Amino acid sequence: MFNYSAKRDNHTSTHPRTPMLEQLTIDQIAIIAHSDIRFRPGYNVLTGETGAGKSILIDALGLVLGERADASHIRHGAERATVSATFTRLSPAICQLLAEDALDDPDNPGQIHIRRSLRDGGSKAWANDQNITGAKLKTLAATLVNIHGQHSNQALLKNDEQRRRLDRYGGHHDQLAACAEAYRHWQALEKQQQDWQQNRAAQEERLALLAYQLEEIENIAPQPDEFGTLAERQSLLAAADEILGKGGQLSAQLSESDHNLKTALRQALREANHLATTSHTFQETAELLEQAVVYLDEASDALNKQLNKIEHDPEALAAVEERMSALHSLARKHHCDPAGLPAHWQKLADEHAALAAENEDGSQLAAACQAAETAYRERAVALSTARQQAAPKLAHEVEHWIRQLGMNKATFTIDIVPAARPAMHGTDDITYTLCANPGQTLQPLAKVASGGELSRVSLAIEVACLDEAPTPTVIFDEIDSGIGGEVADTIGRLLHTLGQSRQVLCITHLPQVAAYADAHYRIEKTSDDKETQTRVTALDDDTRIIEIARMLGSADSDTSREHARSMLARKSAGTEQD
């Protein structure tokens, strides 16, 4: 006899207030045309013949909890399938999560109704009549239901799963998150450093080329607007003789010759002024001539100033043309216009500065990478320390339950050793080891556990970790496979006791396990010439006797029925004592 409540004194009978899966409705899933199942608090068991459709029921529940869906789930001949589940009496913590995502129902506080609809080509999901994504559905489902199936047994043989179970038991979520974040940051910097190392040779070549080009340009040192100014000066120097000759002639015409325009215009002005004294009608003529004299003087002055700037200087012309030739040659080498050389020079200088800065950043990047690795290893050490503390506690508790489940002399340990390489989940390799019988050595679970032993170890671990995964509903899908006799009886008592702190659903072939249930459902398959259907029926006291008798060997046997009555009576008395 075991004493679960002594081991876990926080488990008390709370059926009226326990959160639970209250209703599961299935339409057109596989061979289930329609099924409406109302579960009860406590320990619920589902039984039926092999092939009756128990796995379909679990698949349907998985669909409403966000598992992958495809057209193969839809019943033959149907256009669509629907699965819905109602969870009630939700904890304040879950209600808070729903409120934060605006998924709460003010008219039904503490309740959530999830619906999943499947069509050929896709599916949709709703929570309290609000459309949600598949990712959101899976996140939500993880707070409501925890399913443990036969596949969990096989998964338990993998070290990664063993590590996850230990971390779940130890409540290492925060340490894991910190370690993972530090690892991602370190690896990102490592990638940057690797990229920098790979590009370094090319960068060095580019830096050398830029340095050569910059030195070449700096020797010429083209200035802004220089080429335009040079072009203008070259044009003036090349045409100096012609400009001075024609300019001198024009200057003479304006003011220096015997019959220059300035003298003639002044004479005309004097005559117009005389006429204006005799008649005011000539006043406008006099004014216009006066303006003409002023303009002529200004034109003459401007012409002479420009002519004074013109020089006949072959050496200056040669110097200008040499400078322009140098600029032209440099521009051709750099594939740009001579006038664009200053901007090109700045562009090359900027690129050189940036690459030089990247080279300097290389040492900074290496330092940052080292700091990130140090930060990661600090977090990995903290996580490893937490695991070292949790491992013996979990091992002791698992060993306790293994022995309660018929492996009276078994020894169970958890080994933690340094991993070959660091990872997001830390630097530990974790291995569960088992010695099933005295005289044997501890070996990794994958090497020593038989099917029945593995089922018991898996169940023991699940029980040990249940408090660390406080979902309202826990489902065991034939996790008792390979077990029988007194061990099966023990499992039944254990699941019943678990049902006092949360809702438990169990699919089983064992009458000993089924007899301890608070509620019993039979899954059966019927067929005619046209179709096959699966039906789920809640059993009353009489039909339950028949079902357990069937599980014992024969539903029609008086001996089996009497045995079933005896089991139910004995189990009822035993649970009342607990």
C-alpha positions as CSV (number, residue, x, y, z in Angstrom):
1,M,0.0,0.0,0.0
2,F,1.2,3.4,-0.9
3,N,0.4,6.8,0.6
4,Y,0.3,9.5,-2.0
5,S,-1.1,12.1,0.3
6,A,1.7,11.6,2.7
7,K,4.2,12.2,-0.1
8,R,2.3,15.2,-1.5
9,D,0.4,16.7,1.3
10,N,-0.7,19.6,-0.8
11,H,-3.1,17.3,-2.7
12,T,-6.5,17.5,-1.1
13,S,-9.9,16.6,-2.3
14,T,-11.1,19.7,-4.2
15,H,-13.5,18.2,-6.7
16,P,-16.2,21.0,-6.5
17,R,-13.6,23.6,-7.3
18,T,-11.1,21.8,-9.5
19,P,-10.6,23.3,-13.0
20,M,-11.6,20.8,-15.6
21,L,-12.4,19.8,-19.2
22,E,-16.2,19.8,-18.8
23,Q,-17.4,19.0,-22.3
24,L,-15.8,17.6,-25.5
25,T,-18.0,17.7,-28.7
26,I,-16.8,15.9,-31.9
27,D,-18.5,16.2,-35.3
28,Q,-17.4,14.3,-38.4
29,I,-13.9,13.3,-37.2
30,A,-12.6,10.0,-38.7
31,I,-15.3,7.4,-37.9
32,I,-17.0,9.6,-35.3
33,A,-20.1,11.2,-36.8
34,H,-21.1,13.0,-33.6
35,S,-20.1,12.6,-30.0
36,D,-20.9,14.8,-27.0
37,I,-18.9,13.8,-23.9
38,R,-19.4,15.5,-20.5
39,F,-16.6,14.7,-18.2
40,R,-16.7,14.9,-14.4
41,P,-14.2,16.2,-11.9
42,G,-11.7,13.8,-10.5
43,Y,-10.6,10.6,-12.2
44,N,-12.3,9.8,-15.5
45,V,-11.5,6.5,-17.3
46,L,-12.2,5.6,-21.0
47,T,-12.2,1.9,-22.0
48,G,-13.2,-0.1,-25.0
49,E,-12.2,-2.9,-27.4
50,T,-9.0,-2.6,-29.3
51,G,-9.8,-0.6,-32.5
52,A,-12.9,1.0,-31.0
53,G,-11.6,4.5,-31.6
54,K,-9.9,5.5,-28.4
55,S,-6.9,6.9,-30.4
56,I,-9.4,8.9,-32.5
57,L,-10.7,10.5,-29.3
58,I,-7.2,11.6,-28.3
59,D,-6.6,12.8,-31.8
60,A,-9.8,14.9,-31.7
61,L,-8.8,16.4,-28.4
62,G,-5.4,17.1,-29.9
63,L,-7.0,19.0,-32.8
64,V,-8.9,21.3,-30.4
65,L,-5.6,21.9,-28.5
66,G,-3.8,23.1,-31.6
67,E,-2.2,19.9,-33.1
68,R,-1.6,19.9,-36.8
69,A,-4.8,19.2,-38.9
70,D,-5.3,18.0,-42.4
71,A,-8.1,16.6,-44.6
72,S,-7.5,13.0,-43.4
73,H,-9.1,13.9,-40.1
74,I,-12.5,14.7,-41.8
75,R,-15.0,11.8,-41.9
76,H,-15.4,10.2,-45.3
77,G,-18.2,12.0,-47.2
78,A,-18.3,15.1,-44.9
79,E,-17.3,18.5,-46.1
80,R,-15.9,19.7,-42.8
81,A,-15.3,18.5,-39.2
82,T,-15.5,20.4,-35.9
83,V,-14.2,19.7,-32.5
84,S,-15.0,21.9,-29.5
85,A,-14.0,21.8,-25.8
86,T,-15.3,23.7,-22.8
87,F,-13.1,24.2,-19.8
88,T,-14.7,25.5,-16.6
89,R,-13.7,26.6,-13.1
90,L,-10.4,28.1,-14.4
91,S,-7.9,29.4,-12.0
92,P,-7.3,33.1,-11.5
93,A,-3.9,32.8,-13.2
94,I,-5.4,31.3,-16.4
95,C,-8.3,33.9,-16.3
96,Q,-5.7,36.6,-16.1
97,L,-3.9,35.2,-19.2
98,L,-7.2,35.1,-21.1
99,A,-7.9,38.7,-20.1
100,E,-4.5,39.9,-21.3
101,D,-5.2,38.4,-24.7
102,A,-8.8,39.7,-24.7
103,L,-10.1,36.2,-24.8
104,D,-12.1,36.2,-21.6
105,D,-15.9,36.0,-21.6
106,P,-17.5,38.5,-19.1
107,D,-20.8,36.6,-19.3
108,N,-19.1,33.3,-18.3
109,P,-16.1,34.2,-16.1
110,G,-13.8,31.3,-15.3
111,Q,-14.7,29.5,-18.5
112,I,-13.3,29.1,-22.0
113,H,-14.9,27.5,-25.0
114,I,-12.5,26.4,-27.8
115,R,-13.6,25.4,-31.2
116,R,-11.6,24.1,-34.2
117,S,-13.2,23.7,-37.7
118,L,-11.5,21.7,-40.4
119,R,-12.0,21.9,-44.2
120,D,-10.1,20.5,-47.1
121,G,-7.5,23.1,-47.4
122,G,-7.2,24.5,-43.9
123,S,-8.7,25.0,-40.5
124,K,-9.8,27.8,-38.2
125,A,-9.9,28.1,-34.4
126,W,-11.9,30.2,-32.0
127,A,-11.6,30.9,-28.3
128,N,-14.8,32.2,-26.7
129,D,-16.0,33.0,-30.2
130,Q,-12.9,35.0,-31.1
131,N,-10.7,33.9,-33.9
132,I,-7.2,32.9,-32.8
133,T,-4.1,31.7,-34.6
134,G,-2.8,28.1,-34.4
135,A,0.3,29.3,-32.4
136,K,-1.9,31.2,-29.9
137,L,-4.1,28.1,-29.6
138,K,-1.2,25.8,-28.7
139,T,0.1,28.4,-26.2
140,L,-3.4,28.5,-24.6
141,A,-3.8,24.7,-24.6
142,A,-0.5,24.3,-22.8
143,T,-2.1,26.0,-19.8
144,L,-5.2,23.7,-19.9
145,V,-4.2,20.1,-20.7
146,N,-1.2,17.9,-20.3
147,I,-1.3,14.7,-22.4
148,H,0.9,11.7,-21.7
149,G,0.8,8.9,-24.2
150,Q,2.7,5.8,-25.0
151,H,4.9,7.9,-27.2
152,S,6.0,9.7,-24.1
153,N,7.6,6.5,-22.9
154,Q,9.8,6.3,-26.0
155,A,10.5,10.0,-25.8
156,L,11.8,9.5,-22.3
157,L,14.6,7.4,-23.7
158,K,16.1,10.5,-25.3
159,N,18.5,12.6,-23.3
160,D,16.9,15.8,-24.5
161,E,13.5,14.7,-23.1
162,Q,15.2,13.7,-19.8
163,R,16.7,17.1,-19.6
164,R,13.4,18.8,-20.2
165,R,11.7,16.7,-17.5
166,L,14.3,17.7,-15.0
167,D,14.0,21.3,-15.9
168,R,10.3,21.2,-15.6
169,Y,10.5,19.5,-12.2
170,G,13.1,22.0,-11.0
171,G,11.2,25.0,-12.3
172,H,14.1,26.2,-14.3
173,H,12.1,28.3,-16.7
174,D,13.8,31.6,-15.9
175,Q,17.3,30.1,-15.9
176,L,16.7,28.4,-19.2
177,A,15.3,31.6,-20.7
178,A,18.4,33.6,-19.5
179,C,20.8,31.0,-20.7
180,A,19.1,30.8,-24.1
181,E,19.1,34.6,-24.5
182,A,22.8,34.7,-23.6
183,Y,23.6,31.9,-26.0
184,R,21.8,33.6,-28.9
185,H,23.6,36.8,-28.2
186,W,27.0,35.1,-28.0
187,Q,26.4,33.1,-31.2
188,A,25.3,36.2,-33.1
189,L,28.5,38.0,-32.2
190,E,30.5,34.8,-33.1
191,K,28.8,34.9,-36.5
192,Q,29.7,38.6,-36.9
193,Q,33.3,37.8,-36.0
194,Q,33.5,34.9,-38.4
195,D,32.1,37.1,-41.2
196,W,34.6,39.7,-40.3
197,Q,37.5,37.3,-40.4
198,Q,36.3,35.9,-43.8
199,N,36.0,39.4,-45.2
200,R,39.2,40.7,-43.7
201,A,41.5,39.7,-46.6
202,A,39.3,41.4,-49.1
203,Q,39.0,44.4,-46.9
204,E,42.8,44.6,-46.5
205,E,43.2,44.5,-50.3
206,R,40.5,47.2,-50.7
207,L,42.2,49.4,-48.0
208,A,45.5,49.1,-49.8
209,L,43.9,50.1,-53.1
210,L,42.1,53.0,-51.5
211,A,45.3,54.2,-49.9
212,Y,47.1,54.2,-53.3
213,Q,44.2,56.0,-55.0
214,L,43.9,58.6,-52.3
215,E,47.7,59.3,-52.4
216,E,47.4,59.7,-56.2
217,I,44.5,62.1,-55.9
218,E,46.1,63.9,-53.0
219,N,49.2,64.6,-55.2
220,I,47.0,66.4,-57.6
221,A,44.6,67.8,-55.0
222,P,41.7,68.8,-57.2
223,Q,39.7,71.7,-55.6
224,P,36.0,72.4,-55.8
225,D,35.0,74.4,-59.0
226,E,38.7,74.3,-59.9
227,F,38.2,72.8,-63.4
228,G,35.6,75.3,-64.4
229,T,37.8,78.2,-63.3
230,L,40.8,76.8,-65.2
231,A,38.7,76.3,-68.3
232,E,37.6,79.9,-68.2
233,R,41.1,81.2,-67.7
234,Q,42.5,79.0,-70.4
235,S,40.0,80.4,-72.8
236,L,41.0,84.0,-71.9
237,L,44.7,83.3,-72.1
238,A,44.4,81.5,-75.4
239,A,42.5,84.4,-77.0
240,A,44.5,87.3,-75.4
241,D,46.0,88.8,-78.6
242,E,42.6,88.8,-80.4
243,I,40.8,90.3,-77.4
244,L,43.4,93.0,-76.8
245,G,43.4,94.0,-80.5
246,K,39.7,94.2,-81.0
247,G,39.1,95.6,-77.5
248,G,41.6,98.4,-78.2
249,Q,39.8,99.3,-81.5
250,L,36.5,99.4,-79.6
251,S,38.0,101.6,-76.9
252,A,39.3,104.0,-79.5
253,Q,35.9,104.2,-81.1
254,L,34.2,104.9,-77.9
255,S,36.5,107.6,-76.4
256,E,40.1,107.8,-77.8
257,S,40.0,108.5,-81.5
258,D,39.5,111.9,-83.1
259,H,36.0,111.1,-84.1
260,N,35.0,109.0,-81.0
261,L,31.4,108.3,-80.0
262,K,31.8,110.0,-76.6
263,T,32.8,113.4,-78.1
264,A,30.1,113.2,-80.8
265,L,27.4,112.3,-78.2
266,R,28.4,115.1,-75.9
267,Q,28.1,117.6,-78.8
268,A,24.7,116.2,-79.6
269,L,23.6,116.7,-76.0
270,R,24.7,120.3,-76.0
271,E,22.6,121.0,-79.1
272,A,19.6,119.2,-77.6
273,N,19.9,121.3,-74.4
274,H,20.0,124.4,-76.6
275,L,16.8,123.4,-78.4
276,A,15.1,122.6,-75.1
277,T,15.7,126.2,-73.9
278,T,13.7,127.4,-76.9
279,S,10.9,124.8,-76.6
280,H,10.2,122.4,-73.8
281,T,9.1,119.9,-76.5
282,F,12.8,119.0,-76.9
283,Q,13.3,118.4,-73.2
284,E,12.7,114.6,-73.6
285,T,15.3,114.4,-76.3
286,A,17.9,116.1,-74.2
287,E,17.2,113.8,-71.2
288,L,17.6,110.7,-73.4
289,L,20.9,111.9,-74.8
290,E,22.1,112.7,-71.3
291,Q,21.3,109.0,-70.3
292,A,23.1,107.8,-73.4
293,V,26.2,109.8,-72.4
294,V,26.2,108.1,-68.9
295,Y,25.8,104.6,-70.4
296,L,28.6,105.3,-72.9
297,D,30.9,106.4,-70.1
298,E,30.1,103.2,-68.1
299,A,30.6,101.0,-71.1
300,S,33.9,102.6,-71.8
301,D,35.1,102.2,-68.2
302,A,34.0,98.6,-68.1
303,L,35.7,97.8,-71.3
304,N,39.0,99.3,-70.2
305,K,38.9,97.5,-66.8
306,Q,38.4,94.1,-68.6
307,L,41.1,94.9,-71.1
308,N,43.5,95.8,-68.2
309,K,43.0,92.2,-66.8
310,I,43.9,90.5,-70.1
311,E,47.5,89.5,-70.2
312,H,49.6,88.0,-73.0
313,D,51.3,85.4,-70.9
314,P,52.4,82.2,-72.7
315,E,53.9,80.7,-69.6
316,A,50.6,81.2,-67.6
317,L,48.7,79.6,-70.5
318,A,51.1,76.6,-70.5
319,A,50.7,76.2,-66.7
320,V,46.9,76.3,-66.9
321,E,46.8,73.8,-69.8
322,E,49.3,71.5,-67.9
323,R,47.0,71.6,-64.8
324,M,43.9,70.8,-66.9
325,S,45.7,67.9,-68.6
326,A,46.7,66.5,-65.2
327,L,43.0,66.7,-64.0
328,H,41.8,65.1,-67.3
329,S,44.3,62.2,-66.9
330,L,43.3,61.6,-63.3
331,A,39.6,61.7,-64.1
332,R,40.1,59.1,-66.9
333,K,41.8,56.7,-64.4
334,H,39.0,57.1,-62.0
335,H,36.2,56.9,-64.6
336,C,34.7,60.2,-63.7
337,D,34.3,63.8,-65.0
338,P,37.2,66.2,-64.2
339,A,34.7,68.5,-62.4
340,G,33.6,65.5,-60.3
341,L,37.1,64.7,-59.0
342,P,36.7,66.5,-55.6
343,A,33.5,64.6,-54.8
344,H,35.1,61.3,-55.9
345,W,38.0,62.1,-53.7
346,Q,35.7,62.6,-50.7
347,K,33.8,59.3,-51.5
348,L,37.1,57.3,-51.5
349,A,38.2,59.0,-48.3
350,D,34.9,58.1,-46.6
351,E,35.1,54.5,-47.7
352,H,38.7,54.3,-46.5
353,A,37.7,55.7,-43.1
354,A,34.8,53.3,-42.8
355,L,37.0,50.2,-43.6
356,A,39.7,51.4,-41.3
357,A,37.1,51.8,-38.5
358,E,35.8,48.2,-39.2
359,N,39.4,47.0,-38.8
360,E,39.5,48.7,-35.4
361,D,36.0,47.3,-34.6
362,G,37.5,43.8,-35.2
363,S,39.3,44.0,-31.9
364,Q,36.2,45.5,-30.2
365,L,34.1,42.7,-31.7
366,A,36.5,40.1,-30.4
367,A,36.2,41.6,-26.9
368,A,32.4,41.8,-27.1
369,C,32.4,38.1,-28.2
370,Q,34.5,37.1,-25.3
371,A,32.3,39.1,-22.9
372,A,29.2,37.4,-24.4
373,E,30.7,34.0,-24.0
374,T,31.5,34.8,-20.4
375,A,28.0,36.0,-19.7
376,Y,26.6,32.8,-21.3
377,R,28.8,30.5,-19.2
378,E,27.9,32.3,-16.0
379,R,24.2,31.7,-16.8
380,A,25.0,28.1,-17.8
381,V,26.8,27.5,-14.5
382,A,23.7,28.9,-12.6
383,L,21.5,26.6,-14.6
384,S,23.8,23.6,-14.0
385,T,23.9,24.4,-10.3
386,A,20.1,24.5,-10.2
387,R,20.0,21.1,-12.0
388,Q,22.5,19.6,-9.6
389,Q,20.2,20.6,-6.7
390,A,17.0,19.4,-8.4
391,A,18.3,16.1,-9.8
392,P,18.7,14.2,-6.5
393,K,15.2,15.4,-5.4
394,L,13.6,14.2,-8.6
395,A,15.5,11.0,-8.5
396,H,14.5,10.3,-5.0
397,E,10.8,11.0,-5.7
398,V,10.9,8.9,-9.0
399,E,12.5,6.0,-7.1
400,H,9.8,6.2,-4.5
401,W,7.1,5.9,-7.1
402,I,8.9,3.2,-9.0
403,R,9.0,1.1,-5.9
404,Q,5.3,1.8,-5.2
405,L,4.6,0.5,-8.7
406,G,6.1,-2.9,-8.1
407,M,9.8,-2.4,-8.7
408,N,10.6,-2.8,-5.0
409,K,14.4,-3.0,-5.2
410,A,14.9,-0.5,-8.1
411,T,17.4,2.3,-7.9
412,F,17.0,5.4,-10.0
413,T,19.6,8.2,-10.4
414,I,20.1,11.2,-12.6
415,D,23.6,11.8,-13.9
416,I,24.7,15.3,-15.0
417,V,28.0,15.6,-16.9
418,P,29.6,18.4,-19.0
419,A,28.3,18.4,-22.6
420,A,30.6,18.2,-25.6
421,R,29.6,21.6,-26.7
422,P,27.5,24.5,-25.3
423,A,23.9,24.9,-26.4
424,M,20.9,27.1,-25.7
425,H,19.9,24.8,-22.9
426,G,23.2,25.0,-21.2
427,T,26.3,22.9,-20.9
428,D,25.0,19.7,-19.3
429,D,24.4,16.2,-20.6
430,I,21.7,14.6,-18.5
431,T,21.1,10.9,-18.3
432,Y,18.5,8.9,-16.3
433,T,19.9,5.7,-15.0
434,L,18.1,2.6,-13.6
435,C,19.0,-0.5,-11.8
436,A,15.8,-2.6,-11.9
437,N,17.1,-5.5,-9.8
438,P,19.7,-6.0,-7.0
439,G,23.1,-7.1,-8.2
440,Q,22.9,-5.2,-11.5
441,T,24.7,-2.0,-12.2
442,L,23.1,1.4,-13.0
443,Q,22.7,1.8,-16.7
444,P,21.1,4.4,-18.9
445,L,17.4,4.0,-19.1
446,A,17.4,3.2,-22.8
447,K,19.6,0.2,-22.2
448,V,18.0,-1.6,-19.3
449,A,14.3,-0.8,-19.1
450,S,11.8,-3.3,-20.5
451,G,8.4,-2.1,-21.9
452,G,6.6,-2.6,-18.6
453,E,9.4,-1.2,-16.6
454,L,9.6,1.8,-18.9
455,S,5.9,2.4,-18.5
456,R,6.3,2.5,-14.7
457,V,9.3,4.7,-14.8
458,S,7.5,7.1,-17.2
459,L,4.4,7.2,-15.0
460,A,6.5,7.7,-11.9
461,I,8.3,10.7,-13.6
462,E,5.0,12.2,-14.7
463,V,3.6,11.9,-11.2
464,A,6.7,13.5,-9.7
465,C,6.5,16.4,-12.2
466,L,2.8,17.0,-12.0
467,D,3.1,19.8,-9.4
468,E,5.5,21.5,-11.7
469,A,3.1,21.5,-14.6
470,P,-0.1,22.6,-12.9
471,T,-2.5,22.2,-15.8
472,P,-6.2,21.7,-14.8
473,T,-6.5,18.4,-16.8
474,V,-4.0,15.6,-17.2
475,I,-4.6,12.8,-19.7
476,F,-2.9,9.4,-19.6
477,D,-3.2,7.6,-22.9
478,E,-2.5,3.9,-22.2
479,I,0.6,4.8,-20.2
480,D,0.0,1.6,-18.2
481,S,0.8,-0.5,-21.2
482,G,2.8,-3.7,-20.2
483,I,1.6,-3.6,-16.6
484,G,-0.8,-5.9,-14.8
485,G,-1.6,-7.5,-11.5
486,E,-1.0,-5.7,-8.2
487,V,1.0,-3.0,-10.0
488,A,-2.1,-2.1,-12.1
489,D,-4.1,-1.9,-8.9
490,T,-1.5,0.5,-7.5
491,I,-1.7,2.6,-10.6
492,G,-5.5,2.8,-10.3
493,R,-5.2,4.0,-6.7
494,L,-2.5,6.5,-7.7
495,L,-4.6,8.0,-10.5
496,H,-7.6,8.2,-8.3
497,T,-5.6,10.1,-5.7
498,L,-4.2,12.4,-8.4
499,G,-7.8,13.1,-9.4
500,Q,-8.4,14.7,-6.0
501,S,-6.2,17.7,-6.9
502,R,-7.0,17.9,-10.6
503,Q,-9.0,16.3,-13.3
504,V,-7.5,13.1,-14.7
505,L,-8.5,11.3,-17.9
506,C,-7.1,7.9,-18.5
507,I,-7.5,5.5,-21.5
508,T,-6.7,2.0,-20.3
509,H,-7.2,-1.7,-21.0
510,L,-6.7,-2.7,-17.4
511,P,-9.8,-3.4,-15.2
512,Q,-7.8,-2.7,-12.1
513,V,-7.0,0.8,-13.3
514,A,-10.6,1.4,-14.5
515,A,-12.2,0.3,-11.2
516,Y,-10.8,3.2,-9.3
517,A,-12.4,5.8,-11.6
518,D,-14.9,8.5,-10.4
519,A,-16.5,8.4,-13.9
520,H,-16.4,5.6,-16.5
521,Y,-16.9,6.0,-20.3
522,R,-17.1,3.2,-22.9
523,I,-15.9,3.7,-26.4
524,E,-17.4,1.3,-28.9
525,K,-17.5,0.9,-32.6
526,T,-20.6,-0.1,-34.5
527,S,-21.0,-0.8,-38.2
528,D,-23.6,-1.8,-40.8
529,D,-23.4,-2.3,-44.5
530,K,-23.1,1.4,-45.1
531,E,-20.9,2.9,-42.5
532,T,-18.8,2.5,-39.3
533,Q,-19.2,4.8,-36.3
534,T,-17.6,5.2,-32.9
535,R,-19.7,6.1,-29.9
536,V,-18.8,7.2,-26.4
537,T,-21.2,6.4,-23.6
538,A,-21.1,7.4,-19.9
539,L,-21.7,4.3,-17.8
540,D,-23.9,4.0,-14.8
541,D,-23.2,1.5,-12.0
542,D,-24.9,-1.4,-13.9
543,T,-23.3,-0.9,-17.3
544,R,-19.9,-0.2,-15.6
545,I,-20.1,-3.7,-14.1
546,I,-20.7,-5.1,-17.5
547,E,-17.7,-3.2,-19.0
548,I,-15.3,-4.2,-16.3
549,A,-16.5,-7.8,-16.7
550,R,-15.7,-7.5,-20.4
551,M,-12.2,-6.2,-19.5
552,L,-11.8,-9.2,-17.1
553,G,-12.6,-11.7,-19.9
554,S,-16.3,-11.9,-20.6
555,A,-19.2,-9.4,-20.2
556,D,-21.6,-12.3,-20.3
557,S,-19.9,-14.4,-17.6
558,D,-21.5,-14.5,-14.2
559,T,-18.1,-15.1,-12.7
560,S,-16.6,-12.0,-14.5
561,R,-19.6,-9.9,-13.4
562,E,-19.3,-11.0,-9.8
563,H,-15.6,-10.3,-9.9
564,A,-16.3,-6.8,-11.4
565,R,-18.8,-6.1,-8.6
566,S,-16.3,-7.2,-6.0
567,M,-13.5,-5.0,-7.5
568,L,-15.8,-2.0,-7.6
569,A,-16.9,-2.6,-4.0
570,R,-13.4,-3.2,-2.8
571,K,-12.0,-0.1,-4.6
572,S,-14.8,2.0,-3.4
573,A,-14.0,1.0,0.2
574,G,-10.3,1.5,-0.4
575,T,-10.7,5.0,-1.8
576,E,-13.0,6.0,1.0
577,Q,-10.3,5.0,3.5
578,D,-7.7,7.1,1.6
